[in-house]
Amino acid sequence: MMVASRPAVICYGEIGVDNIIRVDRLPTPEIAVFPSEDTIHIGGAAANTAAWLGRWNISVRLAGNALGCDEYGQKLSDWLAEYPAVDLSAVEQRDDVTTPFCRVLVTPDAERSFLIFGYPQTPKTPLTLEMLEGARFLALDLYGGDERLAAARLAHEKGVITLIGDVITPDHPALPYTSIATNSAAFIRDTFPGVDVLEHARSLQVVSEGIIVLTDGPRPVRVLDRDGSVISMQPPTVQAVDATGAGDAFRAGLIAGLLKDLMLAEAVNLGVAAGAFKVQTVGAASQIPAWEEVSKLAATLAAIG
């Protein structure tokens, strides 16, 4: 596979479409729900993060699953092509593939329930050394198979900084290859009821020897630095309408800050600011603010005790 010029970031993982359906409550047996809005957006963690970085003119290569030559595949290709900084040369589009998609039910509290179609079955493009050439960061989601672990291992061996989402078990095979884990505290609490989330993060750091980030919705983001110190950042108060892709926006802001060689706390603030903007809009990557807007909001945030 021929690839384009060297990117700063590789976004590897889910590429698809989100069908956001806004409802006043979730359906129950025999009781109908009448949606107030039904829209189509860029979807998949890798595609979402790539779009945010591309909006800020950061060079990024997108790869992961193949797309179809169907309506969703064409819409997605057209949307992603609006970001010239996003290299799509590693994204396959095939006649024999149905583009994967999610139907996302979003309730008034901005929380989501997912119906996922096609991602597990869709062919994956293996990450190669050629695709990694020149990259400083690999943003990776783990919602796939062995190709995700192979990507993490290859990037780690190449000296590329790996940001991996929701690697939350100490025995996870990707954890030794994780430079920065961006984990949902809510996901950890749901998986390990009663756990002290910060102490759990410390158990992960014993294995990864990297940075552990704990996002937590409107509650403080906590970051366990490599030296064991903790940074806490309070997100700004906003009116959330859709949390779809908030973690992907956070990851993009964090990467952008680290690419600019900012201090970790400053880079985290950029991630917090990006996530705050995202939850105020419908869709994971349909209304991305300019870099100047994100930087301005990030500058108002400060570490808490």
C-alpha positions as CSV (number, residue, x, y, z in Angstrom):
1,M,0.0,0.0,0.0
2,M,1.3,3.4,-1.0
3,V,1.0,6.0,1.7
4,A,1.3,9.8,1.6
5,S,3.7,12.1,3.4
6,R,4.6,11.6,7.0
7,P,1.9,12.4,9.5
8,A,2.4,13.6,13.1
9,V,-0.4,11.3,14.4
10,I,-1.8,7.9,13.4
11,C,-5.4,7.3,14.3
12,Y,-6.1,3.6,14.1
13,G,-9.3,1.8,14.9
14,E,-13.0,2.4,14.3
15,I,-14.1,4.2,11.2
16,G,-17.8,4.4,10.5
17,V,-21.0,6.4,10.7
18,D,-23.1,7.4,13.8
19,N,-26.9,7.7,13.5
20,I,-27.7,9.9,16.4
21,I,-31.3,9.5,17.5
22,R,-32.4,11.9,20.3
23,V,-35.2,10.6,22.5
24,D,-36.9,11.8,25.7
25,R,-36.3,8.3,27.3
26,L,-35.2,4.9,26.3
27,P,-37.8,2.5,24.9
28,T,-39.2,-0.3,27.0
29,P,-41.3,-3.3,26.0
30,E,-44.7,-2.3,24.6
31,I,-44.1,1.4,25.1
32,A,-43.1,3.4,22.1
33,V,-40.6,6.3,22.0
34,F,-41.0,9.2,19.6
35,P,-37.5,10.6,18.6
36,S,-37.1,14.4,18.3
37,E,-34.1,14.2,16.0
38,D,-32.5,11.6,13.7
39,T,-29.2,12.6,12.1
40,I,-26.1,11.1,10.5
41,H,-22.5,12.0,11.5
42,I,-18.9,10.9,11.3
43,G,-18.4,8.0,13.7
44,G,-15.9,5.6,15.2
45,A,-13.2,6.6,17.7
46,A,-10.4,6.8,15.1
47,A,-12.3,8.8,12.6
48,N,-13.6,11.2,15.3
49,T,-10.2,11.9,16.7
50,A,-8.7,12.3,13.2
51,A,-11.4,14.8,12.2
52,W,-10.7,17.0,15.3
53,L,-7.0,17.0,14.7
54,G,-7.6,17.6,11.0
55,R,-9.8,20.6,11.8
56,W,-6.8,22.1,13.6
57,N,-4.5,21.4,10.6
58,I,-2.5,18.7,12.4
59,S,-1.3,16.1,10.0
60,V,-2.9,12.8,10.7
61,R,-3.2,9.4,9.0
62,L,-6.4,7.4,9.5
63,A,-6.5,3.6,9.3
64,G,-8.5,0.7,10.7
65,N,-11.5,-1.0,9.2
66,A,-12.5,-0.9,5.6
67,L,-15.5,1.1,4.3
68,G,-18.0,0.1,1.7
69,C,-18.8,1.8,-1.5
70,D,-22.4,2.2,-0.2
71,E,-24.2,5.4,0.8
72,Y,-22.7,5.6,4.3
73,G,-19.2,4.9,2.9
74,Q,-19.5,7.6,0.4
75,K,-20.9,10.1,2.9
76,L,-18.1,9.4,5.3
77,S,-15.4,9.6,2.6
78,D,-16.8,13.0,1.6
79,W,-17.0,14.3,5.1
80,L,-13.4,13.2,5.9
81,A,-12.1,14.7,2.7
82,E,-13.1,18.1,4.0
83,Y,-10.0,18.0,6.2
84,P,-7.0,18.2,4.0
85,A,-4.7,17.4,6.9
86,V,-6.2,13.9,7.2
87,D,-4.5,11.4,5.1
88,L,-7.0,8.8,3.9
89,S,-4.6,6.7,1.8
90,A,-4.7,3.8,4.2
91,V,-8.5,3.6,4.3
92,E,-9.8,0.9,2.0
93,Q,-13.2,1.3,0.3
94,R,-14.5,-2.0,-1.1
95,D,-17.6,-3.1,-3.0
96,D,-17.9,-6.3,-0.9
97,V,-18.0,-4.3,2.4
98,T,-20.9,-2.8,4.2
99,T,-19.8,0.4,6.0
100,P,-20.1,-0.1,9.8
101,F,-22.4,2.2,11.7
102,C,-23.9,2.8,15.2
103,R,-27.4,3.8,16.0
104,V,-27.0,6.0,19.1
105,L,-30.0,6.7,21.4
106,V,-29.2,10.0,23.2
107,T,-31.4,10.9,26.2
108,P,-31.8,14.5,27.7
109,D,-29.0,13.9,30.1
110,A,-26.7,13.5,27.1
111,E,-26.0,9.9,27.8
112,R,-25.9,7.3,25.0
113,S,-27.1,3.8,24.3
114,F,-25.5,2.1,21.3
115,L,-26.6,-0.4,18.7
116,I,-23.5,-1.4,16.8
117,F,-23.6,-2.8,13.3
118,G,-20.8,-4.3,11.3
119,Y,-17.6,-3.3,13.1
120,P,-16.5,-6.8,14.2
121,Q,-17.1,-8.3,10.8
122,T,-15.6,-5.5,8.7
123,P,-12.1,-6.3,7.2
124,K,-9.2,-4.5,9.0
125,T,-6.1,-3.0,7.5
126,P,-3.0,-4.0,9.5
127,L,-0.8,-1.2,10.7
128,T,2.6,-1.3,9.1
129,L,6.0,0.3,9.7
130,E,5.5,2.3,6.5
131,M,2.3,3.8,7.8
132,L,4.0,4.7,11.1
133,E,7.0,6.3,9.5
134,G,7.6,9.8,11.0
135,A,4.6,9.7,13.4
136,R,5.1,10.9,17.0
137,F,1.8,9.5,18.3
138,L,-0.5,6.6,17.8
139,A,-4.1,7.1,18.9
140,L,-5.6,3.6,19.2
141,D,-9.0,2.2,20.3
142,L,-9.3,-1.4,21.4
143,Y,-12.7,-2.1,20.0
144,G,-11.4,-4.8,17.6
145,G,-9.3,-7.9,17.4
146,D,-5.7,-9.0,17.3
147,E,-4.8,-6.2,14.9
148,R,-5.2,-3.6,17.7
149,L,-2.6,-5.4,19.9
150,A,-0.3,-5.8,16.9
151,A,-0.6,-2.0,16.2
152,A,0.2,-1.1,19.9
153,R,3.2,-3.4,19.9
154,L,4.6,-2.2,16.6
155,A,4.2,1.5,17.6
156,H,5.8,0.8,21.0
157,E,8.7,-1.0,19.5
158,K,9.1,1.9,16.9
159,G,9.3,4.5,19.8
160,V,5.9,6.0,18.9
161,I,4.0,7.4,21.8
162,T,0.8,5.3,22.2
163,L,-2.5,6.8,23.5
164,I,-4.9,3.9,24.1
165,G,-8.5,4.3,25.2
166,D,-10.1,2.2,28.0
167,V,-7.3,-0.3,28.7
168,I,-8.6,-0.9,32.2
169,T,-7.4,-4.3,33.4
170,P,-3.9,-4.8,34.7
171,D,-3.6,-8.0,32.7
172,H,-4.7,-6.5,29.4
173,P,-2.1,-7.5,26.8
174,A,-2.0,-3.9,25.3
175,L,-1.1,-2.3,28.7
176,P,2.7,-2.9,28.5
177,Y,2.6,-1.0,25.2
178,T,0.5,1.9,26.4
179,S,2.3,5.2,26.9
180,I,-0.8,7.1,27.9
181,A,-4.1,5.3,28.9
182,T,-7.2,7.5,28.5
183,N,-9.7,5.7,30.6
184,S,-13.3,6.4,31.5
185,A,-13.7,6.4,35.3
186,A,-17.4,5.5,34.9
187,F,-16.4,2.5,32.8
188,I,-14.0,1.4,35.5
189,R,-16.6,1.8,38.2
190,D,-19.1,-0.2,36.2
191,T,-16.6,-3.0,35.5
192,F,-15.2,-3.1,39.1
193,P,-18.0,-2.0,41.5
194,G,-16.7,-0.4,44.6
195,V,-13.2,0.1,43.3
196,D,-11.1,3.1,44.3
197,V,-10.6,4.4,40.7
198,L,-7.3,6.3,41.5
199,E,-5.8,3.2,43.2
200,H,-6.9,1.1,40.3
201,A,-5.1,3.6,38.0
202,R,-2.0,3.1,40.1
203,S,-2.2,-0.7,39.5
204,L,-2.3,-0.1,35.8
205,Q,0.7,2.2,36.0
206,V,2.7,-0.5,37.6
207,V,2.4,-2.4,34.4
208,S,2.5,0.4,31.8
209,E,5.0,2.7,33.5
210,G,3.1,5.5,31.6
211,I,0.5,8.1,32.2
212,I,-3.0,7.2,33.2
213,V,-5.8,9.6,32.5
214,L,-9.2,9.3,34.1
215,T,-12.0,11.2,32.5
216,D,-15.3,11.4,34.4
217,G,-18.0,13.4,32.6
218,P,-18.6,16.7,34.4
219,R,-16.4,15.6,37.4
220,P,-12.7,16.4,37.6
221,V,-10.3,14.7,35.2
222,R,-7.5,13.1,37.1
223,V,-4.2,12.3,35.6
224,L,-1.6,10.0,37.2
225,D,1.8,11.2,35.9
226,R,4.7,8.9,35.4
227,D,6.3,10.0,38.7
228,G,3.1,9.0,40.6
229,S,1.9,12.6,41.1
230,V,-1.8,13.4,40.4
231,I,-3.1,16.3,38.4
232,S,-6.8,17.2,38.7
233,M,-8.7,19.5,36.3
234,Q,-12.3,20.5,36.7
235,P,-14.2,20.7,33.4
236,P,-16.2,24.0,32.8
237,T,-19.9,23.9,33.5
238,V,-21.7,23.5,30.1
239,Q,-25.2,22.5,28.9
240,A,-24.5,19.0,27.6
241,V,-26.7,17.6,24.9
242,D,-24.8,14.6,23.5
243,A,-21.7,13.0,25.0
244,T,-21.0,10.9,21.9
245,G,-17.3,11.2,21.1
246,A,-16.4,13.3,24.1
247,G,-13.5,11.0,24.9
248,D,-12.3,11.2,21.3
249,A,-12.4,15.0,21.4
250,F,-10.5,14.9,24.7
251,R,-7.9,12.7,23.2
252,A,-7.4,15.1,20.2
253,G,-6.9,18.1,22.5
254,L,-4.4,16.2,24.6
255,I,-2.4,15.0,21.6
256,A,-2.5,18.5,20.1
257,G,-1.1,20.0,23.3
258,L,1.6,17.3,23.6
259,L,2.6,17.9,19.9
260,K,3.2,21.6,20.9
261,D,5.5,20.3,23.7
262,L,3.3,21.8,26.4
263,M,3.4,20.7,30.0
264,L,1.2,17.8,30.7
265,A,-1.3,19.9,32.7
266,E,-1.6,22.4,29.9
267,A,-2.2,19.5,27.4
268,V,-4.8,18.0,29.7
269,N,-6.6,21.4,29.8
270,L,-6.8,21.4,26.0
271,G,-8.4,17.9,26.1
272,V,-10.8,19.1,28.8
273,A,-11.7,22.2,26.7
274,A,-12.2,20.1,23.6
275,G,-14.5,17.7,25.4
276,A,-16.5,20.6,26.9
277,F,-17.1,22.0,23.4
278,K,-18.0,18.6,22.0
279,V,-20.8,17.7,24.6
280,Q,-22.7,20.9,23.7
281,T,-23.3,19.7,20.1
282,V,-24.9,16.7,18.5
283,G,-22.5,14.2,16.8
284,A,-19.0,13.3,17.7
285,A,-17.2,15.4,15.0
286,S,-19.9,17.5,13.2
287,Q,-19.3,20.9,14.8
288,I,-15.6,21.1,15.7
289,P,-14.5,24.4,17.1
290,A,-11.5,26.3,15.8
291,W,-8.2,25.8,17.6
292,E,-8.3,29.4,18.9
293,E,-11.6,28.7,20.7
294,V,-10.3,25.6,22.4
295,S,-7.1,27.3,23.4
296,K,-9.0,30.3,24.8
297,L,-11.2,28.0,27.0
298,A,-8.3,25.9,28.1
299,A,-6.5,29.0,29.3
300,T,-9.3,29.7,31.8
301,L,-8.9,26.2,33.4
302,A,-6.6,25.5,36.3
303,A,-5.5,22.5,38.4
304,I,-7.6,21.9,41.5
305,G,-6.3,20.6,44.8
